[in-house]
Amino acid sequence: MSDALGIIWNRNGDNVTGTIVRPNVERGGLDTVGSVTYTLEQAAKVAGQLIDAIGGKQ
């Protein structure tokens, strides 16, 4: 099991779901760690916060 994490984003109408995944090197593929669903407005705000957190500029 790897410690690396990723986020898969999917849009469904006016909502966006981020699914946090981790590679499973033993069986090949991804394991779901958790997920969160936002409105489009909330997702835009969170994306800005993530960019700020990693040192980017909006």
Buried (B, 14 or more C-beta within 10 A) or exposed (E): EEEEEEEEEEEEEEEBBBBBBBBEEEEEEEEEEEEEEBEEEEBEEBBEEEEEEEEEEE
